[in-house]
Amino acid sequence: MARMNNSNVNEFGRDPEKGEISFLAQCQCFRAEYDVVKKNSKFLIELYEEHTAENGSESFIPVEMSPVILNHLLNSFYAMSNLKLEKIEWLLLLYAAQKYKCSKTRDFCVRKIRAAFEQPDPTTLPISLDIVSRYSENPPAELDALVATAITYMIGTNAFKKIENVKPLHKKIFNLKAQSLCQLATGAAEIADAETIISFCRVVNLWAGEQRESSRGSHLLEILNYLQLSDKCTPKDVAQIVQMHHFNENYETVSFLAMIMSNMLIG
């Protein structure tokens, strides 16, 4: 109650000028109370105790996030439901909460981000790509549903068609690991139609151009195997994939696609 009577207390019930722990983000300091932090992240408390044991109790605890996100994270420890953030801020707060094992804040962010997919806007696709890029390879169990939501959104809206035509998004595609594309291919095999699969392959073709030539063919072949083309595509559809530059230049992929077309025609 005394804290709420202090004029420095913000709308979350936190006094930014008080607290035993001083966190440092990009040269900006933020304070929080030891007991409050302990309730929300034992990991941060361990970090604090290790750091102060080496550097003294008045030292700052460096954390890897922006000052804005650190402020949101600490506020969430006091009154999470009061947070009013943009979609991208929820995503960045999720990254911080996951990294520093703040499970309550992480779970709250997941709920907010998944709900945001129900009302997509221009930020939804970049957010989906970030989630897939960061977490689709062996996703933590607590983030599995969020990854599935992002993949379903991309496939269900054929976001790949837009990605191909929007160059600023290409860098996000180039940064994807082969395993992330395999996860997308698995989702495409389950719910995509032939048009979406072809659009996905065009995006994969863009990605392949940024990969090492020595491993390009094996990566493409692995992705093709996950797509299960014979279940969704016609020989004409597969022929479009064969004509894509990096699929066409590799013996492994040309042979694989030729065999699929042959089996379709014979069958």
Long-range contacts (C-beta under 8 A, 24 or more apart in sequence): 10-75, 11-79, 11-82, 12-75, 12-76, 12-78, 12-79, 12-82, 13-78, 13-79, 14-74, 14-75, 14-77, 14-78, 14-79, 20-57, 21-48, 21-61, 22-58, 22-59, 22-60, 22-61, 23-60, 23-61, 23-62, 23-63, 23-70, 23-74, 24-60, 24-61, 24-62, 24-63, 25-62, 25-63, 25-64, 25-65, 25-66, 25-67, 25-69, 25-70, 26-66, 26-67, 28-67, 28-70, 29-60, 30-67, 30-70, 30-71, 30-74, 32-74, 32-77, 36-77, 36-78, 37-74, 37-77, 39-77, 40-76, 40-77, 40-102, 40-104, 40-105, 41-77, 41-100, 41-101, 41-102, 41-103, 42-101, 43-100, 43-101, 43-102, 44-100, 44-101, 44-102, 47-100, 63-96, 63-100, 64-99, 65-92, 65-95, 65-96, 65-99, 66-92, 69-93, 69-96, 70-96, 73-97, 73-100, 73-102, 73-105, 76-102, 76-104, 76-105, 76-108, 77-102, 77-105, 80-104, 80-105, 80-108, 83-108, 85-112, 86-123, 87-113, 87-116, 87-121, 87-123, 87-124, 87-127, 88-123, 88-127, 90-116, 91-127, 91-130, 91-131, 95-134, 98-140, 98-143, 103-142, 106-142, 107-142, 110-142, 110-143, 110-145, 110-146, 113-146, 113-149, 114-145, 114-146, 114-149, 117-149, 117-150, 117-153, 120-153, 120-157, 124-153, 125-154, 125-159, 125-162, 125-163, 125-169, 126-169, 126-172, 128-153, 128-154, 128-159, 129-154, 129-163, 129-169, 129-172, 129-173, 129-176, 130-172, 132-176, 132-180, 132-183, 132-184, 133-172, 133-175, 133-176, 133-177, 133-180, 136-179, 136-180, 136-183, 136-184, 137-177, 137-179, 137-180, 137-183, 147-183, 151-183, 151-184, 151-187, 152-187, 152-191, 154-184, 154-187, 155-184, 155-187, 155-188, 155-191, 155-192, 155-196, 155-200, 156-191, 158-192, 158-195, 158-196, 158-199, 160-196, 160-199, 160-200, 160-202, 160-203, 161-199, 163-203, 164-199, 164-202, 164-203, 164-206, 170-206, 173-203, 173-206, 173-207, 174-206, 174-207, 174-210, 176-207, 178-211, 178-219, 178-222, 178-223, 181-207, 181-219, 181-223, 182-222, 182-223, 182-226, 185-223, 185-224, 185-226, 185-227, 186-226, 188-227, 189-226, 189-227, 189-228, 189-231, 189-232, 192-232, 193-232, 194-232, 194-233, 194-234, 194-237, 197-227, 197-229, 197-232, 197-233, 197-237, 198-233, 198-237, 198-240, 198-241, 200-227, 201-227, 201-240, 201-241, 201-244, 201-247, 202-244, 205-244, 205-245, 205-246, 205-247, 208-246, 208-247, 209-245, 209-246, 216-246, 216-250, 217-250, 217-251, 217-252, 217-253, 218-252, 220-246, 220-247, 220-250, 220-252, 220-253, 221-250, 221-252, 221-253, 221-256, 224-253, 224-256, 224-257, 225-256, 229-257, 229-260, 230-260, 230-263, 230-264, 234-264, 235-261, 235-264, 235-265, 238-264
